[in-house]
Amino acid sequence: MGGVRIKSIIKADEDKRVSDAVRKAFLESVDIKYNTEHSDVLDSYRRFVQGLGISRQILARGGQAAFDVVNLFTTNYDLFHEMALESSDYAYVDGFSNALMPTFSPREYHRRPIDLDERFRDHYEPVNPFFRLYKMHGSINWRVYDGNVVRAPKFPDIADEYQGDKQLIAPMTSKYALTQGTPYSDMFREFVNILAVPNTVLLTCGFSFADSHISNLIRQALARPDFTLLAFVGNPAETDIGSPTRDFYDRAGGANAYFVYPSERDPKPKRPLYFSEFADFIGPEITFGDDAASGSLGLGDGNE
């Protein structure tokens, strides 16, 4: 029995070393240089959020101020969304308090800044556009500090005080179980609530529907006729039978799920649809005339 126990201890130690090495390599791959090595990706993110932001302002001019909030759900750990929003001067909340030690609380998603420049109107106007950012699998700059999930500051001399483990869900088989604890369960609850809002439109890009804990919620929402899905993917009919994308495509059904992918006339029709193309689709071309704005959206003739 003693030999079996020793072997178990050795195996557990080896498994931990392998797991730690994989986690370290994974974290290093996410910690990237945004403004230099990946400036083109950051430009696409800016076009993406600015297209959404300008469209919210256009709707407000048409008297549809109820649509001025954009909910961004992402399973990515990087900081592209934050950098794009901040460089575009857009107000947003990411679930953390505005403090020296930003601490996660789901209540932060229900706070809304007021535009005091409009204070001379009959009533105060909320900031438009306004973004809510939900990082459903955590973020490279989240830490556990003194029992709380905190967002590490950007300044290295302060960030050194935050020595807790990075708080994110690595792409492993255990990730569904990890979403059941805070802060992830709070964000998934928000996701469910927002999907349930009448006339919600969900746009996805880069999501293969492999995360069943997310795709199942989307499939449930599709059972309602007032919910619409626009999925920017590779051609689902060309993917392997049994793949997550193909499985979701075959089972989604209904007239309220739309899949946008490269045309058969594309030189590589089986390729995935790139995020830069998705950003071009969202980014509107704005023309001004008679003190009004109109926007046009399109991927061009090469997409269906």
N, C-alpha and C positions, 0 to 999 in steps of 0.2 A: 504493500500500500504506500510505503514511503517513497518508492521509486516513481509511482504514478503521480504523487503529489508534487514531487520535484519537477517532473516533466511538465505538469500543468503550470507551475510557477514560471518555468523557463519559457513556455509558449506564450503565456500572458505577457511576459516581459518583452518578448520579441514582437508580439502584436502591437504593444504600446509604442515600441520604437518605430515600427513601420508606420503606424497611425500618426505619430508625431512628425515623422519626416514628410509624409504626404501632406499633412496640414500645413507645415512650414512652407513647402514648395507652393501650395495652393495660395496661401496668404501673400507670398512674395509675388505671385503672378497677378494679384489684384492690385498691389501697391505700385501704381504706374505713374508716369509723368504725363499729365493731362495736356498741358499747354505746349509741349514740344513733340514728343514721340506720337501723341494721339490727338494733335490739334484738329485734324480733319474730322475725327469722330466727335470732338467737342463742338465743332461748327455744325454738324448735323443735329446734335442735341439742341443747340441754340435755335436752329431753324424750326425744329419740332416744337419747342415750348413757345417760341414767339408766334408761330402760326396759331397755336391754341389760344395764346393770350390775345392776339389781335382779333381773332374770331369772337372771343367773349366780349370785347369792346364793341364790335360791330353789332352783336345781338343786343347789347345794352342800349345802343343808339336807336334800335328798332323797338324799344320798350320791352325787351325780354331779359331784364336784369336777373331773373331767376336762374339763368344759365351761366352766371359769371364765375362759378367755382369749377375748377378742374381737379379731379381726383386721379393721381398718378400712383399706380400700383406696380412695383417692380420686384423681381427676385434677384436682381443684380446687387452686388456688394460695393461697386465702385461709386465715385462721387460725381459722375457726369451730370446727373440731374441737378444736384445742388449747384454745381459750377455754372451750368447753363442758366438756371433760374436767377442766380445772384448777378451774373454778368449781364443779364437782360433787365435787371432792376425790377424783378417781379417779387411780390410778397408771397411767402409760402410758410407752411408749418410742417414739421417732420415728426411731431409727436413729443418733442423735447421742450422743456421750459427755457425761457430766455433769461439765463442766469450765468454766473461765473462757472457753476457746475451744472450744465444742462442735463436734466434728469427726465427720463421718459415717463409720460403719463398720458393715457388715452384721452383725458379731458382736454389736452392741448389741441386736439383735432376739432374741437367744437368751439374754439375761440376764433374771433374774426376781427381784424383791425378795421378801424373807421378812417375814412379819408377826411381829415380835418380841413383840407382845402375847399371842401364843399359845405362848410359849416353854416354858410349864410342861406342855404336852402331851407325849405320847410322842415326837413328832417335830415338826419345824418345819413350819408351814403357809405356803404361798405367799400373797401378797396376793391377795384376791378382792374385786371383779373386777380384771382386769388387761387393758389395751388395748395393742395394737400398731398404730401408725399408719404407713401407707405412703403417701407422697405421690408417686405414680407419675410425675407430670410436673413435680415440683419444687414450690417454695414461694416466696412473695413475700419471705420472710425468710431465704432461702438465699443464700450468696455463695461465690465462689471466692477464697480467701485463702491466699497462700503455697503454691499448688499443691494445696490441699485444699478440699473442699466443707465449709463451716462454716455454723452457724446463728447469725445475727446476734443479739446481745443486745437486750432490749427497751429498755434505758436509752440515750437518745440520745447522752450524752457518751461512752459506750463504743462504741456502734454506729458512731460517726463513724470509728473506726479500721478499719472493714470497708468498704473502698472498692471491692472487686471487683465484677464484674458480677453482677447477680441471676441465680441459678442456677435456671432453670425452662425448660420446653419450651413455647414459645408455640404457639397453635393454627394451625400452618402445615403445608404438605404435607411438610415435612422432619422432622416430629416423630417418625415411626417410626425413621428413621435415628439420631436423637439418643438414642433409648431404648437403643441398643446400647452406650452408654458408661456408665461409673460416674458417679453412684450408681444410675442408673435400671435398668441391667441387673441389679444386685443385687436391687432390689425386685421386678422382674418374675420373677426366679428364685424369690424367696420366694412370689410369687403362684402360680406353677406348682406349687410344692411343697405349698402349703396346699390348692389345688384337688384335689390327688391324695390328700389324707387321706380315708380312708373315712368315709362318712356326713356329708360336708361339706354345709352349706346356704349358698348365696350369695344375698344380697339386694342388689338394685340399685335405685337411684332416681336419676332425672335423667340416666341413661345411655342414649343413643339407639342404642348399638351401632355408632356410626359409626367408632369407633377400631378398625379391623380387627385391629390387633396385640393388642387385648384381647379382642374378641368371638370371634376364632378360638380363643383359649385356652379360653374358656367353652364354645364349641361342642364342642371336643374333650372337655372334662370331662363334657358331657351324654351322651357315648357310654357312660358308666358308669352302671349302674342305682343305685349307692349315692350319686350326686351329685344335688342338688336345686337348682334355680334358681327364685327368686321375683323377678320383674321388675316393678317398679312404674312403669308407663308410661301413655301415652295408648293408646286402643284400637288395637292394631296393625292390625286388619282395616280400620280407617277411614283409615289413613295411605296415602300414595301408593305405588302399586306401584313397586318399585325403590328405595324409601327404605331406609336402613340398618335401621330398626326393623322395617319390614315384611319385608325380606329375611331378617333373623334369625328373626323369628316364623315365616315360611314354611318355613325350613330347619331350625329347632331340632328339631321333631318329638319323639316319645317322650312318655312320661307323667310325666317328672320336670322339665318346664319349665312354670312357672305364670306367667301374666301378669295382673297386678292393675291395673284401670283403672276410670275412672268408669262408672257404670251408664248404660244408655240412658235411664233416668228422670231423669238429671242435666239441669239446664237447658242445659248445654253439654256434651253427651256426648262430643264429639270433642276436648275439651281434654285436655292432659296431666294426670297426677295430680301434685298439688302436694307439695312436700317437707313442708309442714306436715301434710298428711294422712298421709303416710308416717310422720312422727314420732308422730302420734296412734295409728297402728296399732302401732308398736313400743312406745310408752309404755304400760306396764301399769297397770291399776287394782288396787291391792293392798289386800287385806283380811286382817286378822290375827285368829286365833282358835285357842285351844288351843296357843299357842306355835308355830303353823305359819303359813305364808304361802301364799296362792294368788293367781295373777294371771290376768287376762282380757285378751285382745287383740281389737280389732275396729275396723273402719272404719265400722260402722253399716250400715243397710239400703241406703244409696245407692250401694254399690260391689259389684262382682262379683269 
